[in-house]
């Protein structure tokens, strides 16, 4: 199923494809799920190449390039 957002103004109509946004949400869920299922109390880290980082359910999301180029310390 393809999803579009439609915007109308006096001069034109514009359709924006939202599939990539939904796919990104599904990818994030796929990446976080195994870490969220772990019942231990160890720190959990998710390394990606994303510039926009977040923290979810105590899991720290770190940029891999920044981690490698800096001291390599887990903050």
N, C-alpha and C positions, 0 to 999 in steps of 0.2 A: 504494500500500500504506500503510495506517495502522498505526502502532505505538503500543502502549499498555504501560505498566508497571502490573502488578497488585500490590496490597498487601492482605494479609489480616490481620485481628486477630480477637479473640474476638467483637467486636460487629458489624463491618462489613467489606465489601470495597471497595476504592477503586481506580479505574482512572484513570491519568494519561496524557493524550495526549502523545506524545513527538515528534510530527511537526514541531513548530516548532523543537525542538532540532536535529533532523536538517537541516531547511531552513536553519537558521542556519549550520551547519557547511558546507553546500554553498555558501551565499552567501559565506562567508569564503574558501573555496577559489576561487570564481569571481573574487573581488576581488584576491586575492594572486597568482593564476596568471600574469597578464601581467607583473607586476613581477618575479616569480621567473624568468621565461623570459628576461628581458633579460640579456645577457652582459656588459654594460659594468660599470665600477667606480664609476659615479655613485651618490650616495646616493638611496635610494628612500623615498618617503613615501606612506602611505595615509591620507587624511583621511576620517573618518566622523563621525557624530553619536553614536557609541557612548560610553558612560561607562566601560566596561571596556576598557582599552587593552592591547595586547600587542605584542610584537616577534617577528617570524617571519622567519627566514633573512636577517637584517640589514635588513629592511624596517621602518621606524619607523611605527607606527600612532598617529596624532594625532587629537585631537578638534577638529573644525573650529571650533566655537564658542569653545573656549578659545584656539585659535590666533588667531582674529580679534579677540577681546576683549583679549588680551594684546598684547605688542609685535609679534607676527607673526614671531618668530624661530624658525627651525628648530633644535630642540635635538638 
